Amino acid sequence: MKNTISTETQQDALSIAKATQKPGQTKEQTKLIAQGIEKGIAEYKKRQKAKARERDKLRKQLRVRNQQASAADEMDDGEDFSLPQTQFTPVAWAAIALLLLSWLGFGAYIFL
């Protein structure tokens, strides 16, 4: 296994191990403690990188969804070529009836 722990992390771990060193503790014991601290730091960094990748994936998914939603909104904002929905009220029906009667009367006047 390749040693992926940086020298900065190793130095930090060694300084922490020396700071918590107990009286009568050997250098070898301090070194082992420092190695344990290094592994802990490495594991922490690995988890943080995994969380950051997951956050980036979620941000990307949200960005794609927002782009798709805005594209759909742009399509909806275009001209509407469908026929308008009309409702005939009683007044409209009366106007149509009067128009038909006037045409019939005009036709009767001309052809009779």
Backbone hydrogen bonds, N-H to C=O, Kabsch-Sander energy under -0.5 kcal/mol:
donor,donor_aa,acceptor,acceptor_aa,energy
4,T,2,K,-1.0
10,Q,6,S,-2.1
11,Q,7,T,-2.6
12,D,8,E,-2.5
13,A,9,T,-2.7
14,L,10,Q,-2.3
15,S,11,Q,-2.5
16,I,12,D,-2.2
17,A,13,A,-2.5
18,K,14,L,-2.5
19,A,15,S,-1.9
20,T,16,I,-1.5
21,Q,18,K,-1.0
25,Q,22,K,-1.8
30,T,26,T,-2.1
31,K,27,K,-2.5
32,L,28,E,-2.2
33,I,29,Q,-2.3
34,A,30,T,-2.4
35,Q,31,K,-2.2
36,G,32,L,-2.0
37,I,33,I,-2.3
38,E,34,A,-2.5
39,K,35,Q,-2.3
40,G,36,G,-2.1
41,I,37,I,-2.7
42,A,38,E,-2.8
43,E,39,K,-2.5
44,Y,40,G,-2.3
45,K,41,I,-2.6
46,K,42,A,-2.3
47,R,43,E,-2.3
48,Q,44,Y,-2.4
49,K,45,K,-2.3
50,A,46,K,-2.0
51,K,47,R,-2.5
52,A,48,Q,-2.4
53,R,49,K,-2.4
54,E,50,A,-2.2
55,R,51,K,-2.6
56,D,52,A,-2.5
57,K,53,R,-2.4
58,L,54,E,-2.3
59,R,55,R,-2.6
60,K,56,D,-2.5
61,Q,57,K,-2.6
62,L,58,L,-2.5
63,R,59,R,-2.5
64,V,60,K,-2.5
65,R,61,Q,-2.5
66,N,62,L,-2.7
67,Q,63,R,-2.2
68,Q,64,V,-2.6
69,A,65,R,-2.6
70,S,66,N,-2.5
71,A,67,Q,-2.3
72,A,68,Q,-2.3
73,D,69,A,-2.2
74,E,70,S,-2.2
75,M,71,A,-1.8
76,D,72,A,-2.0
77,D,73,D,-1.8
78,G,75,M,-0.9
81,F,79,E,-0.7
86,T,84,P,-0.6
89,T,87,Q,-0.6
93,W,89,T,-2.3
94,A,90,P,-2.2
95,A,91,V,-2.2
96,I,92,A,-2.2
97,A,93,W,-2.4
98,L,94,A,-2.4
99,L,95,A,-2.0
100,L,96,I,-2.4
101,L,97,A,-2.4
102,S,98,L,-2.3
103,W,99,L,-2.1
104,L,100,L,-2.5
105,G,101,L,-2.5
106,F,102,S,-2.4
107,G,103,W,-2.9
108,A,104,L,-2.4
109,Y,105,G,-2.2
110,I,106,F,-2.2
111,F,107,G,-2.4
112,L,108,A,-1.6
